[in-house]
Every structure is written in structure tokens, then in C-alpha cells.
Amino acid sequence: MHSAGPMGCIGKPLALMELRCVLAKLITKFDVKPAPGDDGTDLIQKSRDHFTIEPGPLNLCFTPRAATT
């Protein structure tokens, strides 16, 4: 069952567009890698499936990228 038509969220397209913009800025300005000692297993093992998924912890390190000319 989808939330579409008159029962859909009027702000969903705007929210998704904003998420795409923020994600694009993050991955172009930072190098992203798992935190030291984190291999991502907690994300898989501690995620809980309800009506929607509740992801487990994911620890990341963001390192600013060097400016290019």
C-alpha cells in the first residue's frame, strides 16, 4: 500500500530533493569511511525490522577533501 494520491504527503518530493542535495554535497566535500574498529556488522546485526526498518548504528569518519583548482 502506497501513500499516493490525495492521501500522499505534499512535502515528500521536496524532502527527497533536499536529501539528494545534502548527500551530494557530503560526498563531494568529504571522504567517508568506516570509523576505526567499525566494520559495519552492527548495522546489519542490530537493525530491527518493523513496519519500516530501524537501522543499527553506523559509525563513520568524514575527512574534508583537499580543494582542487
C-alpha positions as CSV (number, residue, x, y, z in Angstrom):
1,M,0.0,0.0,0.0
2,H,1.5,3.3,-1.0
3,S,0.7,6.8,0.2
4,A,-0.3,8.3,-3.1
5,G,-3.0,10.5,-4.5
6,P,-5.0,12.7,-2.1
7,M,-3.6,10.8,1.0
8,G,0.1,11.3,0.0
9,C,2.4,13.7,1.7
10,I,2.5,17.1,-0.1
11,G,6.1,17.7,1.1
12,K,7.6,14.3,0.2
13,P,9.1,15.4,-3.2
14,L,10.7,18.5,-1.6
15,A,12.1,16.4,1.3
16,L,13.6,13.8,-1.1
17,M,15.1,16.6,-3.3
18,E,16.7,18.2,-0.2
19,L,18.1,14.8,0.9
20,R,19.6,14.3,-2.5
21,C,21.2,17.7,-2.4
22,V,22.7,17.2,1.1
23,L,24.0,13.8,0.3
24,A,25.6,15.0,-3.0
25,K,27.3,17.9,-1.1
26,L,28.6,15.5,1.6
27,I,30.1,13.0,-0.8
28,T,31.7,15.7,-2.9
29,K,33.2,17.6,0.0
30,F,34.3,14.7,2.3
31,D,35.9,11.3,2.0
32,V,33.7,8.9,4.0
33,K,35.0,5.7,5.6
34,P,34.0,3.5,8.5
35,A,35.3,4.6,11.9
36,P,38.3,2.8,13.2
37,G,37.3,-0.6,14.5
38,D,33.9,-0.5,12.9
39,D,33.3,-3.0,10.0
40,G,29.6,-2.4,9.6
41,T,28.4,-5.6,11.2
42,D,26.4,-3.6,13.9
43,L,24.4,-2.0,11.1
44,I,23.3,-5.4,9.8
45,Q,23.1,-7.3,13.1
46,K,21.4,-4.6,15.2
47,S,18.9,-3.4,12.5
48,R,15.3,-4.0,13.5
49,D,12.5,-4.6,11.1
50,H,9.2,-3.0,12.0
51,F,6.7,-1.6,9.5
52,T,9.8,0.4,8.4
53,I,13.4,-0.6,9.2
54,E,15.2,0.9,12.2
55,P,18.9,0.7,11.2
56,G,21.6,-0.3,13.6
57,P,24.5,2.0,14.5
58,L,26.9,3.0,11.7
59,N,29.9,5.0,12.8
60,L,31.6,6.9,10.0
61,C,34.6,9.2,9.7
62,F,34.3,12.3,7.5
63,T,37.6,13.8,6.3
64,P,37.5,17.0,4.3
65,R,38.7,16.6,0.7
66,A,41.5,18.8,-0.5
67,A,40.4,21.7,-2.6
68,T,41.0,21.2,-6.3
69,T,41.7,24.0,-8.8
